[in-house]
Amino acid sequence: SIVFPLLGHLMIVAKKCAEQVGLPRGYRLVLNEGPDGGQSVYHIHIHVLGGRQLGWPPG
């Protein structure tokens, strides 16, 4: 399946993006998918969240 290599590549790119924008203390990756993930146009993308302490549960 192409999905697993693609997800691995996206994780590597997300890490590089986090480094480039200066998130040395860490970050969180969020992937939303499908109608319950808030999508109306179905596609894959990853949000890189960082710059402050993030709580759990998110929101």
C-alpha positions in Angstrom: 0.0 0.0 0.0 1.3 3.5 -0.9 -0.3 4.9 2.3 2.4 3.9 4.7 5.4 5.2 2.7 3.5 8.5 2.1 2.7 8.9 5.8 6.3 8.3 6.6 7.4 10.9 4.1 4.9 13.4 5.5 6.2 12.9 9.0 9.8 13.6 7.8 8.6 16.7 5.9 6.7 17.9 9.0 9.8 17.6 11.1 11.8 19.6 8.6 9.1 22.3 8.6 9.0 22.4 12.4 12.8 22.9 12.4 12.6 25.7 9.8 10.0 27.7 11.7 11.9 27.3 15.0 10.0 24.8 17.1 13.0 23.4 19.1 10.9 22.5 22.2 8.7 20.2 20.2 5.5 20.1 18.3 2.3 18.0 17.7 1.2 16.6 14.4 -2.5 16.4 13.7 -4.1 14.7 10.7 -7.8 15.3 10.0 -9.6 12.9 7.7 -13.2 12.5 6.5 -16.4 14.3 7.5 -16.0 13.7 11.3 -12.5 15.1 10.9 -14.0 18.4 9.6 -13.3 17.8 5.9 -15.6 18.8 3.1 -12.9 18.2 0.4 -11.2 14.9 1.1 -7.4 15.0 1.0 -4.5 14.3 3.3 -2.6 17.0 5.1 -0.9 17.4 8.4 -1.1 20.3 10.8 2.2 21.1 12.7 1.2 22.7 16.0 3.8 24.1 18.4 5.2 27.2 20.0 3.5 26.6 23.4 2.7 23.9 25.8 -0.3 22.0 24.4 -2.8 20.4 26.7 -4.7 17.1 26.6 -7.3 16.5 25.5 -6.8 19.0 22.7 -9.3 21.8 22.1 
